[in-house]
Amino acid sequence: MTTVSADTGAAQQSTDDRAVITLRGVEKYFPIKEGALQRVVGHVRAVDGVSFEVRPGETLGLVGESGCGKTTLGRCISGLATPTGGEIYFRLSDSDAALLDEIDSIPESELTAEQRKEAARIDRHHGIHQLSGRAWRTYRRNCQVVFQDSFSSLNPRQLVKDIVGRPLRVYKESSGQDLTEKVVSLLESVGLGRQHLYRYPHQFSGGQRQRISIARALALDPEFIVLDEPTSALDVSVQAQILNLLHDLQKERGLTYLFISHDLGVVRLMSDRIAVMYLGKIAEHGTSNELFEDTRHPYTDALLAANPDISAEKSEMRGLHGTVPDPANPPEGCRFHTRCPVATPACGWEVDDAVAWLQTNETLLAGLTDVERRSNFDATLVFGDAATAGAVGDAMRNGDMPAPMKAALDDVSTDETKVHIRFSPVEPVELEDIGGGHLTACVLYTSRGTG
Amino acid sequence: MTVRADTSRELATRPLVASVRDLRVHFEAKAGRVHAVDGVSFEIRDGETLGLVGETGCGKSVTARSFIRLVPTPPGIYAGGEIDFWSTVARRTGVGPIDLLEIPHKEMLAIRGDRIAMIFQDPGKALNPALSIRSQMAEVFYQHRSEEILMSLGPDVPWIIRRAARQQSNSFESILLKMPPWRAKAAGLRKKVDELVAHALTETQIANPRKIMDSYPHELSGGMKQRVLIAQALACHPDLLIADEPTTALDVTIQARILELIAELQERLETSVLYISHDLSLVKEICDRVAVMYAGRIVETGTTEEIFSNPAHPYTRGLMAAVPSATHQRGKLAAIDGTVPELVDPPPSCRFNGRCPYAVDICRTVDPSDIDLGGGHEVACFIYETSLDSSVRPTRERRTS
């Protein structure tokens, strides 16, 4: 235990000028394999360039719908998955972060030897996937996870004493009677007691099992805990107990949380700052109050509008059209434009959107035989007969195609059974600071939309 | 949602669709008899949405399933009570209600999916992965609309097609298509069913229903699958729709769309809805009346406005305080301490006594009865039992540990 306190003590000295976790352009692509040779035919971009930092003692909330990559990101941070791009830094000081910013802004070939050396030093000391064995152990013990499903995250064949005592054993913190006493004090800190030591997980209710998970996460006195939907499997009354417990523990022990959830109410209650994720990217990032009172992204707006709220006087829940696009082939420009109620022509309309629009019209779609793509913005639609092609061309020029999509169309020309369409190419929309650390990736609010 | 505007008085004068009286459903377990539903009574009136709220294991799903007798027996036992049901026809002709727990199995089959339909929680599990959407939807029509389908084929329908239609067999229908003498008629049958299916799917705002019909469940998203299930449930325009947490497995943005759809269809088809949920904030949005369940009993019933503006039962109050809302600032919630009690052979008592901050001796020894607070607001709590002497009655002011 002495080593731990010395360790955290050293850390505490410089907590003000460093972040606990810093993400810089983190990417996690999963390969899609096909055929007998398992050839890689594409990638599912689960996390696609995410950057943020978590400061000591704060809670960062990560919200998003299922499949947006929030859990994958949590796994990357906790070291359970290795990012395919970017890096996650542990205890990166502000001066080092500024240095990395500077290095990143210079093209690779123009870096001086000194700068390269500096970058390598930072990576070696702070980049969690390049840490040496010893530093890696320090990181692992300081970054713990509480998983969503307490059924599958607790070994059904182990006693509570073994489950909670396991990290202490692995890190050779204690053994024998001392271990038992430590486990008891951990259990007491999460509202359980000595009587629960020699029981199996199945003898507990869902809320109690989640308490055991939390006790296990606390065993090594970590600095940072990733909470991956810790209460989504629980009833409201139990959820409130667990949230209060997490709140108290954070105050007592000065913990830093990454709180992953799909429930806006829970996230608001728990977080100082919130990042909203959509399809592998951060859509909006700001303090809780900013995000809820002064929303600057239509996706956050949509989430808020769809969230039933018990304290609201009378609200009409509004949903979103369509479904989340395929992360293996994410939309161009702003990823949300396919479902956005306030989309503009500058949001990244592309060939896929035109095809998706055709799908809403049975007769027009039936005639479509082939799509010859030159790029995502430029393609030829081939139809079975000239009449349908003509009808599609007309519909695109002056029919019921959504106005922003129509405005983004540079060129439509009909040639017998073929319709050539070309959209104006658009760069991906990146997060941009719109003042006071409030970031958004929406062209309506950033310089690109106004400029 | 439009029905919400009606006053409670207007709701109370509407004809009854279903009336549950003292329903008891028990389960035989090793440890004893589990009283999963223990004396539940409520009414559903024409065109209203009744929300049944409660936490996991409070018996809300078992109550719902009892309506169409889907509780497996054994281990389940319908230990008492009755569920009276008035179909539209019964109401028009003035015939009395039928007791859903007493009618023979064959009659139950005719009611399930036709007069009373159910939407289940997990759309992924409720659809058969091996059958196309078309054949799963067609089943409903073969089951309940075979006469109508036969009529549309004209007078000279061969007996074998009649049999096919009555036997509700999909495979038989496809074999028929291959038999030359009846091919034309069978094709007509198929076309008619396709039409019915496509129409039912269109009602749930599915774009391109013909394409969806030929797909299999795994090809559809969760929201789409739930739409198919809703189409299936509402295909025969039931008098009562039971929705058992239909949106729990869906994302919030999809959930809002599905709820909009249910509300819109309910209004158009004049269906009554029993909406089961654990989510108070959701129930507040969509229901006309709410019944709060705890440990196999209903602790409080009333109109949505009444329940949410003036909750009476300590459990309802605790539950509402425990729901985090998007307007909450960072901080702590008021949680209910303790856990749900075991329901194995429970003694007579208020089931909430172990977690109730106001509990006194009487709460631990006597079953509370429903007390009318006026305006259809009923609560089962001794705090409101004015006939009791004040020394034995719990009060909200006095906290006892």
Interface residues (C-beta under 8 A of the other chain):
Chain A: E65 S66 S205 G206 G207 Q208 D235 V236 S237 V238 Q239 A240 Q241 L243 N244 H247 D248 H262 D263 L264 G265 V266 R268 L269 M270 S271 D272 S288 N289 F292 A302 L303 L304 A305 A306 N307 P308 D309 I310 S311 A312 S315 E316 M317 R318 G319 L320 H321 T323 Q359 T360 E362 L365
Chain B: M1 E55 T56 A207 N208 R210 K211 S221 G223 M224 D251 V252 T253 I254 Q255 A256 R257 I258 L259 E260 H278 D279 L280 S281 L282 K284 E285 F308 G318 L319 M320 A321 A322 V323 P324 S325 A326 T327 H328 Q329 R330 G331 K332 L333 A334 A335 I336 D337 T339
